[in-house]
Amino acid sequence: MIKSIDEYLVLLKKELGGSDLAIIQDALSDSEEHLRIALDNVTAANSGASESEALQPIIEKYGSPAEVAAAFMEIEARTPAGFARPAQQQRRSFMSRFFGVVADPRAWGAFLYMLFSLATGIIYFTWAVTGMSLSAGLLVLIVGLPVMGLFLLSVRGIAFVEGRIVEALLGVRMPRRSLFSDQNLGLWGRFKSLISEKRTWMALTYMLLQLPIGIIYFTVAVILIAVSLGFIAQPVLQLVFNLPMAQLDDIGYYTPGVLMPVVVVGGILLFIVTMHLAKSIGRMHGALAKAMLVTG
């Protein structure tokens, strides 16, 4: 017999062992919220009942840890993450894999993320630095703790939003619901939870890192795509608009006609390599986001 919600959550986590950490976090958060709200309602109606007695009919109605774990895995199988798609059964040739990246939604999603990462990095970094500075400066006053608490709550919220962006564009499974916060803890208890939990500071560190990472992603994406498209469009730019391939000290350097096909083919190959690079970066950043923003 399960005697407490904490014991139920431990058993549920054990049943989900080996699953994606984001699935475990969603399952634990959803189950804890349901059980605590139901337990509060039962104990309010029958104040003499102990937690273990009141919990049994709630679990019978909600489901055992094994049943809930199976239900979550069944739902997960029907809802893939973002641009993720099932692996193809047939082994494709090298040429098919190399050129097929142009039609891979994961590559395009990762490329879009690289472009957006500069804007999100600026927003995250600015908010993190401003919040930390304001909170530290106000700690000597009575309003310091509430300001810090609100700032840390916003960090949690931004981490959740970033997770949704990562899942949508990179196809990496991230939490689909915010973390549950027990209202019975009170303001001070919830503040201590924010301060003491590792995930709060990991999310804050992620926000600070996103600016330099975003600068690198954006610069690499823009330079490579601009050069590749410039090579591909060189015949039109040179023959129609009379624009040189390069210009130094007011001297224009034009591509010889015999080399024009080579430049175009080189641009196409560079574009394909850029998409492969974007896909690899998306895979690596997805792993980084999962490691820093997800707790199972």
Buried (B, 14 or more C-beta within 10 A) or exposed (E): EBEEBEBBBBBBBEBBEEBBBBBBBBBBBBBBBBBBEBBBEBBEEEEEEEEEBBBEEBBEEBBBBEEBBBEBBEEBEEEEBBBBEEEEEEEEEEEEEBEBBEEBEBBBBBBBBBBBBBEBBBBBBEBBEEBBEBBEEBEEEEEBBEBBBEBBBEBBEBBBEBBEBBBBBBBBBBBBEBBBBBEEEEEEEBBEBBEEBEBBBBBBEBBBBBBEBBBBBBEBBEEBBEBBBBBBBBBEBBEEEEBBBEEEEEEEEBBEEEEBEEBBEBBBBBBBBBBBBBBEBBBEBBEBBBEBBBBB
